[in-house]
Amino acid sequence: MTQDGAVRRINPPELSPPKGFSHAVTATGSRLVFLAGQTALDAEGRIAAHTFPGQFEAALSNLLAALAASGGEPADLARVTVYTTDVPAYRRHAAELGRIWGRLVGRDYPAMAVVGVVRLWDESAWIELDGVAVLE
């Protein structure tokens, strides 16, 4: 949705300028979509990428596929959480991850957080993304 639609991004000028996220998101839709955590698993249940950016792209693509199957589009994302077993790698690859996000999602940033974790359910995964979308 656009700024006038179900999801509105808010970035107050008194806060640090956001890079790759929005400080707040308001949502006024008729349907919430709760997106389960997605890793870089392919359709056969195997990790499809063996680089950090590759796993990010595959996990994000999986999240967007679940969203599309629910009738949503990337601009409907209100919240995304990124879990990673390697925060330093996330920081090292931040520029490339931003380019992947831009190519797949665009410049509509949801409220986001990156959380360092000891391990993920899929032990070969370094990244997992989950989210919430609001559809009209």
C-alpha angles and dihedrals in degrees: 000000000000126000087275093050134072097305123052122182118216125196111172114213092229090065126076110276107267119239113197097351143054122244092223138003127198119202130196108172136128098238133044120205116201108201117208121228112283127199130180093284117143125215090278092054096254127127103262099198135043102193126076095243090043092054091047091052093047093047092047091047090052091050091050091048090055089047093050091048086056092054097260137120132212093266088062092067110114099171135017127178120197116204117194136177089208116047093171090057090049089054093046092052097037095115093050092044088052090054091050090050091049093050095048103031108016127219096316103111121192124207102285144184133187113214125191113222135181094235142338130234089257098059093205092054121099096183136041127178129195131172154167124239130189119215126191 
